[in-house]
Amino acid sequence: MIPLVVRPEPQATSLSQALLAAGHQPVVSPLLSFVEGVELDRLPALLADLSARDYVIAVSVQAVNFADNALKQQGSSWPDAHYIAVGEATGNAFDSVGVPGATVPDDPRSEGVISLPELRQLTGRRVVILRGNGGRHLIAPTLMQAGALVDYCEVYRRHYHPDPNGTLVKSWQSQGVDSIIITSGGLLNHLVQLTATSARDWLTSRLLIVPSIRVALEARELGFTQVINAEGASNQALIDALDERKRNDRQDR
């Protein structure tokens, strides 16, 4: 198959290499990159106020990496606190920067975080939520209701790449893209916005591989007719979903 890979670097290259090894012909066109968040400078002071009773919640791998770089640049370190990671990949990112044992909810969504038993009674405890620009609005109000003192810290920002002349979509069409791998709702919406009305039917008729039921529902609302939930955003989960469809197509012939 000829899947379109739009996730940011370095994940795009990593996924592309894995797809090639699995016998696919990926078209790589990252539509997103990350830059420092406007609140990154205040992170060391926020974390310095935490005690062993308090919590740090990271909503993504980027949140962990940008925060770790900022701490190192200012000669600071991660505090002795409880750590929660939204998703397995974010938990692994904590491990890689020397913060082992972060709690990873089974449900990699905000709902999974707020359902953790240890977050039901937080009176007097501080919580710092590391995130990008916007998103994850459910966590803070719920934790404040449980008595927590919550601070958001925007440690990174998403930068979606434009396509003012519509050349990207034409290129994808000319290269025979038959499937698209999407790893977030934000990327999905940006992809649709980039596509001119005249090419919308082409776009929504591509096989779409998504990482979760939430993104799958968004895709169907946007008109996509072939949507497979890979139930994860790892390279292996995404490729397994694509390969399953490829096997089914062969059996139907």
HELIX and SHEET records of a PDB file:
HELIX    1   1 GLN A   11  ALA A   21  1                                  11    
HELIX    2   2 LEU A   40  ARG A   42  5                                   3    
HELIX    3   3 LEU A   43  ALA A   48  1                                   6    
HELIX    4   4 VAL A   61  GLN A   73  1                                  13    
HELIX    5   5 GLU A   88  SER A   96  1                                   9    
HELIX    6   6 SER A  110  ILE A  114  1                                   5    
HELIX    7   7 PRO A  117  LEU A  119  5                                   3    
HELIX    8   8 ILE A  139  GLN A  145  1                                   7    
HELIX    9   9 THR A  167  SER A  174  1                                   8    
HELIX   10  10 GLY A  185  LEU A  194  1                                  10    
HELIX   11  11 THR A  197  ALA A  199  5                                   3    
HELIX   12  12 ARG A  200  THR A  204  1                                   5    
HELIX   13  13 ILE A  213  GLU A  221  1                                   9    
HELIX   14  14 ASN A  235  ASP A  252  1                                  18    
SHEET    1   A 5 VAL A  27  VAL A  28  0                                        
SHEET    2   A 5 PRO A   3  VAL A   5  1                                        
SHEET    3   A 5 SER A 179  ILE A 181  1                                        
SHEET    4   A 5 LEU A 207  VAL A 210  1                                        
SHEET    5   A 5 GLN A 226  ASN A 229  1                                        
SHEET    1   B 2 LEU A  32  GLU A  36  0                                        
SHEET    2   B 2 TYR A 156  TYR A 160 -1                                        
SHEET    1   C 4 HIS A  82  ALA A  85  0                                        
SHEET    2   C 4 TYR A  55  ALA A  58  1                                        
SHEET    3   C 4 ARG A 126  ARG A 131  1                                        
SHEET    4   C 4 LEU A 149  GLU A 154  1                                        
END                                                                             
